[in-house]
Amino acid sequence: MKSLLGILILLTNLFHQWLVHAEFFTSIGQMTDLIYKERDLVQSLKEYIREEEERLSKIKSWASHIEELTSRSTSDPEGYLAHPVNAYKLVKRLNKDWLSVENLVLQDSTKGFIANLTLQREFFPNEEDETGAAKALMRLQDTYRLDPDVLAKGRLPGTEFVSSLSVDDCFGMGKIAYNDRDYYHTVLWMQEVLKLLDEGEESTISKVDVLDYLSYTVFQLGDIHRAVELTRRLLALDSSHDRAGTNLRYFERLLEKQRAEMKMNKTADKETPTTSSGVYTRPLDYLPERDTYEALCRGEGVKMTPRRQKRLFCRYHDGNGNPLLILGPVKEEDEWDSPRIVRYLDVLSNDEIEKIKELAKPKVSDTLIFLVPQIIMHMHK
């Protein structure tokens, strides 16, 4: 019975992993399409720029020509018009040539680009997709215990490309967490924004806006001392900030009340510090197995002993005499001994893999992404 239960649990886990992997490939398939769509849009935009530059070049050339004429004509209008050809050409320019210039100025070269953009917009991610992508980054951050600074600078292990997050990007991450009432991640990302601004990075985001979010968020986490500190810093930058002034008075009343209760209960001051380091604990998750699977993702699971590892082998497998595999057996590699887990290598060619992905794309749905870069690279090999 125990053996049967173990098999059922293993099959359930494998099925769950298959779903996650399938969702991951679904997401990569969709994102790959978006990359090519963006490339096409860039080409369309460059074509619009070329047409616009050509149009402006014609207008600029015409303006230079007329400027030269008017410079001569205005220096001696009567002498200029004394020549009958000049009089004729002036009338002709004002009657016809300026109309041509007007048509050239009014010429709309945006139609092609706007039409292409409107067509492609149907496949663009929406606000919900952006929120989902931000939450996926936060899951990655939690699972692998990554500081926001690591993600912001793009220093992810196992990745070929380096892609950093700007101040605006980090602020967007914080706002998404805030709107979701995820105050733990809000603090992490708003602190990163504040750090980047303090380091001198340019942005349209002001420190006042960041401190406004951060002070209220740490208050929601129960850190009244730091809420007071951050609100005072905000008011030092903008003394006319009405909400900050109201909040500060409220926070200070709560702080005085807290101190009075501590004094009444004869609680030692050292048990509640007057300042905070800004380090907070992630709230407990409603999924009891979350800590377990995150540890497994970090490679902190059960380790194989050297004695057990010696019993693992690689071999060629012909499918128990399968005619299709006798001449071309597949590579079989032992991954685990109990329960027995094996890996088959080079079963499908790259062309066959691409064909399966192509067939799967039309059947994709919304996805969940939380796999690590190393796993991503491994699955593509």
C-alpha positions as CSV (number, residue, x, y, z in Angstrom):
1,M,0.0,0.0,0.0
2,K,2.8,2.4,0.9
3,S,4.5,1.5,-2.4
4,L,1.3,2.4,-4.3
5,L,0.9,5.6,-2.4
6,G,4.5,6.6,-3.2
7,I,3.9,5.9,-6.9
8,L,0.7,8.1,-6.8
9,I,2.6,10.9,-5.1
10,L,5.4,10.7,-7.6
11,L,3.0,10.7,-10.5
12,T,1.2,13.7,-9.1
13,N,4.5,15.6,-8.7
14,L,5.6,14.7,-12.2
15,F,2.3,15.8,-13.6
16,H,2.5,19.1,-11.8
17,Q,6.1,19.6,-13.0
18,W,4.9,18.8,-16.6
19,L,2.2,21.4,-16.3
20,V,4.7,24.0,-15.1
21,H,7.2,23.2,-17.8
22,A,4.4,23.2,-20.4
23,E,3.2,26.6,-19.2
24,F,6.8,27.9,-19.3
25,F,7.3,26.9,-22.9
26,T,3.9,28.4,-23.7
27,S,5.1,31.7,-22.2
28,I,8.4,31.6,-24.1
29,G,6.5,30.9,-27.3
30,Q,4.3,33.9,-26.9
31,M,7.2,36.1,-25.8
32,T,9.2,35.1,-28.8
33,D,6.4,36.2,-31.1
34,L,6.3,39.5,-29.3
35,I,10.0,40.0,-29.9
36,Y,9.5,39.6,-33.7
37,K,6.4,41.8,-33.7
38,E,8.5,44.5,-31.9
39,R,11.2,44.1,-34.5
40,D,8.7,44.6,-37.3
41,L,7.3,47.7,-35.6
42,V,10.8,49.2,-35.3
43,Q,11.3,48.6,-39.1
44,S,7.9,50.3,-39.7
45,L,8.9,53.2,-37.5
46,K,12.2,53.6,-39.3
47,E,10.4,53.7,-42.6
48,Y,8.1,56.4,-41.3
49,I,11.2,58.4,-40.1
50,R,12.8,58.0,-43.5
51,E,9.7,59.4,-45.2
52,E,9.3,62.2,-42.7
53,E,13.0,63.2,-43.1
54,E,12.6,63.2,-46.9
55,R,9.5,65.4,-46.6
56,L,11.2,67.8,-44.2
57,S,14.2,67.9,-46.4
58,K,12.1,69.1,-49.3
59,I,10.4,71.7,-47.1
60,K,13.8,72.8,-45.8
61,S,15.2,73.1,-49.3
62,W,12.2,75.1,-50.4
63,A,12.4,77.4,-47.4
64,S,16.2,78.1,-48.0
65,H,15.4,78.9,-51.7
66,I,12.6,81.4,-50.8
67,E,14.7,82.9,-48.0
68,E,17.4,83.7,-50.5
69,L,14.8,85.3,-52.9
70,T,13.1,87.4,-50.2
71,S,16.5,88.6,-48.9
72,R,17.1,90.1,-52.4
73,S,13.6,91.3,-53.0
74,T,13.2,93.0,-49.6
75,S,16.5,94.9,-49.9
76,D,15.0,96.9,-52.9
77,P,11.4,95.9,-53.6
78,E,10.8,98.5,-56.4
79,G,14.1,97.6,-58.2
80,Y,13.3,93.9,-57.8
81,L,9.8,94.3,-59.3
82,A,11.1,96.5,-62.1
83,H,12.2,93.3,-63.7
84,P,9.1,91.8,-65.3
85,V,10.3,88.2,-64.9
86,N,10.6,88.8,-61.1
87,A,7.0,90.2,-61.0
88,Y,5.7,87.1,-62.9
89,K,7.6,84.6,-60.7
90,L,6.3,86.3,-57.5
91,V,2.7,86.0,-58.6
92,K,3.3,82.4,-59.7
93,R,4.9,81.4,-56.4
94,L,2.1,82.9,-54.3
95,N,-0.6,81.4,-56.6
96,K,0.8,77.9,-57.1
97,D,4.1,77.1,-55.5
98,W,3.0,78.0,-51.9
99,L,0.0,75.7,-52.4
100,S,2.4,72.9,-53.3
101,V,4.3,73.6,-50.1
102,E,1.1,73.6,-48.1
103,N,0.2,70.2,-49.5
104,L,3.7,68.9,-48.7
105,V,3.4,70.2,-45.1
106,L,0.0,68.6,-44.7
107,Q,1.1,65.4,-46.2
108,D,0.4,62.6,-43.7
109,S,3.3,60.1,-43.7
110,T,2.1,58.4,-40.5
111,K,-0.7,56.3,-42.1
112,G,1.5,53.3,-42.8
113,F,3.1,53.2,-39.4
114,I,-0.2,53.9,-37.5
115,A,-2.0,51.2,-39.5
116,N,0.8,48.6,-38.7
117,L,0.8,49.7,-35.0
118,T,-3.0,49.4,-34.8
119,L,-2.9,45.9,-36.4
120,Q,-0.1,44.7,-34.0
121,R,-1.7,46.3,-30.9
122,E,-4.2,43.4,-30.9
123,F,-1.4,41.1,-29.8
124,F,0.2,43.5,-27.3
125,P,0.3,42.6,-23.6
126,N,-2.2,44.5,-21.5
127,E,-2.1,45.9,-17.9
128,E,-3.0,42.5,-16.5
129,D,-0.1,40.9,-18.4
130,E,2.4,43.6,-17.1
131,T,1.2,42.9,-13.6
132,G,1.6,39.2,-14.1
133,A,5.2,39.7,-15.4
134,A,6.0,41.9,-12.4
135,K,4.7,39.3,-10.0
136,A,6.7,36.6,-11.8
137,L,9.8,38.6,-11.1
138,M,8.8,38.9,-7.4
139,R,8.3,35.1,-7.3
140,L,11.7,34.7,-8.7
141,Q,13.1,37.1,-6.2
142,D,11.5,35.2,-3.3
143,T,12.3,31.7,-4.5
144,Y,16.0,32.4,-5.0
145,R,16.3,35.0,-2.3
146,L,17.5,37.7,-4.6
147,D,17.9,41.3,-3.5
148,P,16.1,43.9,-5.6
149,D,19.6,45.3,-6.4
150,V,20.6,42.0,-8.1
151,L,17.5,42.1,-10.3
152,A,17.8,45.9,-11.0
153,K,21.4,45.5,-12.2
154,G,20.6,42.3,-14.1
155,R,23.3,40.2,-12.4
156,L,21.4,36.9,-12.7
157,P,23.5,33.8,-12.6
158,G,23.3,31.5,-15.7
159,T,22.0,34.2,-18.0
160,E,23.7,35.2,-21.2
161,F,22.2,38.7,-21.5
162,V,22.5,41.5,-19.0
163,S,19.3,43.6,-18.7
164,S,19.0,46.2,-16.0
165,L,15.9,47.9,-14.5
166,S,15.7,51.7,-14.5
167,V,14.5,53.8,-11.6
168,D,11.1,54.0,-13.4
169,D,11.0,50.2,-13.8
170,C,11.7,49.6,-10.1
171,F,9.1,52.2,-9.2
172,G,6.6,50.4,-11.4
173,M,7.4,47.1,-9.6
174,G,6.8,48.8,-6.3
175,K,3.5,50.3,-7.4
176,I,2.2,47.0,-8.7
177,A,3.0,45.4,-5.3
178,Y,1.4,48.3,-3.5
179,N,-1.8,48.1,-5.6
180,D,-1.9,44.4,-4.7
181,R,-1.5,45.3,-1.0
182,D,1.8,43.4,-1.1
183,Y,3.5,45.7,1.3
184,Y,6.5,43.4,1.8
185,H,7.6,43.7,-1.9
186,T,6.5,47.4,-2.0
187,V,9.1,48.2,0.7
188,L,11.8,46.2,-1.1
189,W,11.3,47.9,-4.4
190,M,10.6,51.4,-3.1
191,Q,13.8,51.2,-1.0
192,E,15.7,50.2,-4.2
193,V,14.2,53.3,-6.0
194,L,15.3,55.5,-3.2
195,K,18.8,54.1,-3.2
196,L,19.1,54.6,-6.9
197,L,17.9,58.2,-6.6
198,D,20.3,58.8,-3.8
199,E,23.1,57.5,-6.0
200,G,22.2,60.2,-8.5
201,E,20.4,58.2,-11.2
202,E,18.2,60.5,-13.4
203,S,14.4,59.9,-13.4
204,T,11.1,61.6,-13.7
205,I,10.2,59.9,-10.4
206,S,10.7,62.3,-7.4
207,K,12.0,61.3,-4.0
208,V,8.8,62.8,-2.5
209,D,6.7,60.3,-4.4
210,V,8.8,57.4,-3.3
211,L,8.9,58.5,0.4
212,D,5.1,58.9,0.3
213,Y,4.6,55.3,-0.7
214,L,7.4,54.0,1.5
215,S,6.4,55.8,4.7
216,Y,2.8,54.6,4.5
217,T,3.9,51.0,3.5
218,V,6.3,50.6,6.5
219,F,3.5,51.8,8.7
220,Q,1.3,49.0,7.3
221,L,4.0,46.6,8.3
222,G,3.8,47.9,11.8
223,D,7.1,49.9,11.8
224,I,5.9,53.2,13.2
225,H,9.4,54.5,14.1
226,R,10.5,54.2,10.5
227,A,7.3,55.6,9.2
228,V,7.9,58.7,11.3
229,E,11.5,59.0,10.0
230,L,10.6,58.7,6.4
231,T,7.7,61.1,6.7
232,R,10.0,63.7,8.3
233,R,12.4,63.2,5.4
234,L,9.5,63.7,3.0
235,L,8.5,67.0,4.7
236,A,12.1,68.2,4.6
237,L,11.9,67.9,0.8
238,D,8.3,69.3,0.5
239,S,7.0,71.1,3.6
240,S,3.7,71.8,1.8
241,H,2.8,68.2,1.4
242,D,-0.6,68.1,3.2
243,R,-1.0,64.3,3.4
244,A,2.5,63.9,4.8
245,G,1.8,66.5,7.5
246,T,-1.4,64.7,8.5
247,N,0.3,61.3,8.5
248,L,3.2,62.6,10.6
249,R,0.9,63.9,13.3
250,Y,-1.0,60.6,13.3
251,F,2.1,58.5,13.4
252,E,3.6,60.5,16.2
253,R,0.4,60.1,18.3
254,L,0.6,56.4,17.8
255,L,4.2,56.4,18.7
256,E,3.5,58.3,22.0
257,K,0.7,55.9,22.8
258,Q,3.0,53.0,22.1
259,R,5.7,54.4,24.4
260,A,3.1,55.1,27.1
261,E,1.9,51.5,27.0
262,M,5.5,50.3,27.1
263,K,6.1,52.5,30.2
264,M,3.0,51.2,31.8
265,N,3.9,47.6,31.2
266,K,7.5,48.3,32.3
267,T,8.9,47.0,29.1
268,A,12.6,47.6,28.5
269,D,13.3,50.2,25.8
270,K,15.9,47.9,24.2
271,E,13.2,45.4,23.2
272,T,11.7,47.9,20.7
273,P,14.4,50.0,19.0
274,T,13.7,53.6,18.1
275,T,15.1,53.1,14.6
276,S,14.7,50.4,12.0
277,S,17.1,48.9,9.5
278,G,14.3,48.6,7.0
279,V,14.6,44.8,6.8
280,Y,11.3,43.0,7.0
281,T,10.2,39.3,7.0
282,R,8.1,38.0,4.2
283,P,4.5,37.2,5.4
284,L,3.7,33.5,5.9
285,D,2.3,31.9,2.7
286,Y,-1.0,30.1,2.7
287,L,0.7,27.2,0.8
288,P,2.5,25.1,3.4
289,E,4.6,23.4,0.8
290,R,6.0,26.7,-0.6
291,D,9.1,26.8,1.5
292,T,9.8,23.2,0.5
293,Y,9.6,23.7,-3.3
294,E,11.5,27.0,-3.0
295,A,14.3,25.1,-1.2
296,L,14.3,22.5,-3.9
297,C,14.5,25.1,-6.6
298,R,17.6,26.5,-4.8
299,G,19.1,23.1,-4.9
300,E,18.7,22.7,-1.1
301,G,16.8,19.4,-1.3
302,V,17.9,15.9,-0.3
303,K,21.5,15.2,-1.4
304,M,22.6,12.0,-3.0
305,T,25.3,10.2,-0.9
306,P,28.5,9.0,-2.8
307,R,27.5,5.4,-2.1
308,R,24.1,5.8,-3.7
309,Q,25.6,7.9,-6.5
310,K,27.9,5.0,-7.5
311,R,24.8,2.9,-8.4
312,L,23.7,5.3,-11.0
313,F,24.7,4.5,-14.6
314,C,24.2,5.6,-18.2
315,R,23.2,3.1,-20.9
316,Y,21.6,2.7,-24.3
317,H,17.9,1.7,-24.3
318,D,16.2,0.0,-27.2
319,G,12.7,0.0,-25.7
320,N,12.8,-3.7,-24.8
321,G,13.4,-4.7,-28.4
322,N,11.4,-2.0,-30.1
323,P,12.2,-2.3,-33.8
324,L,12.4,1.5,-34.1
325,L,15.1,1.7,-31.4
326,I,17.2,-1.4,-32.1
327,L,19.4,0.4,-34.7
328,G,19.1,3.7,-33.0
329,P,18.7,3.2,-29.2
330,V,18.2,6.2,-27.0
331,K,20.5,7.4,-24.2
332,E,19.2,6.6,-20.8
333,E,20.7,8.2,-17.7
334,D,19.9,7.3,-14.0
335,E,19.0,10.5,-12.1
336,W,17.7,9.0,-8.8
337,D,17.6,5.6,-7.3
338,S,14.5,5.5,-5.0
339,P,12.0,6.3,-6.5
340,R,13.8,5.5,-9.7
341,I,14.0,8.5,-12.0
342,V,15.7,8.3,-15.4
343,R,16.5,10.9,-18.1
344,Y,16.4,10.2,-21.8
345,L,18.7,12.2,-24.0
346,D,18.6,13.1,-27.7
347,V,15.2,11.5,-28.2
348,L,14.0,14.4,-30.4
349,S,16.0,16.4,-32.9
350,N,16.0,20.2,-32.8
351,D,13.7,20.3,-35.8
352,E,11.2,18.0,-34.1
353,I,11.3,20.1,-30.9
354,E,10.6,23.3,-32.9
355,K,7.7,21.5,-34.7
356,I,6.1,20.5,-31.4
357,K,6.5,24.1,-30.1
358,E,5.0,25.4,-33.3
359,L,2.0,23.1,-33.0
360,A,1.5,24.0,-29.4
361,K,1.5,27.8,-29.8
362,P,-2.2,28.1,-31.1
363,K,-3.4,26.2,-28.0
364,V,-1.6,28.3,-25.4
365,S,-3.3,30.0,-22.5
366,D,-2.2,32.4,-19.7
367,T,1.0,31.2,-18.1
368,L,2.8,31.1,-14.8
369,I,6.5,31.8,-14.8
370,F,8.9,31.1,-11.9
371,L,11.7,29.0,-13.3
372,V,15.3,29.9,-12.7
373,P,17.6,31.0,-15.5
374,Q,19.8,27.9,-15.1
375,I,16.7,25.7,-15.6
376,I,15.7,27.8,-18.6
377,M,19.1,27.3,-20.2
378,H,19.0,23.6,-19.4
379,M,15.6,23.0,-20.9
380,H,16.6,24.7,-24.1
381,K,19.7,22.5,-24.6
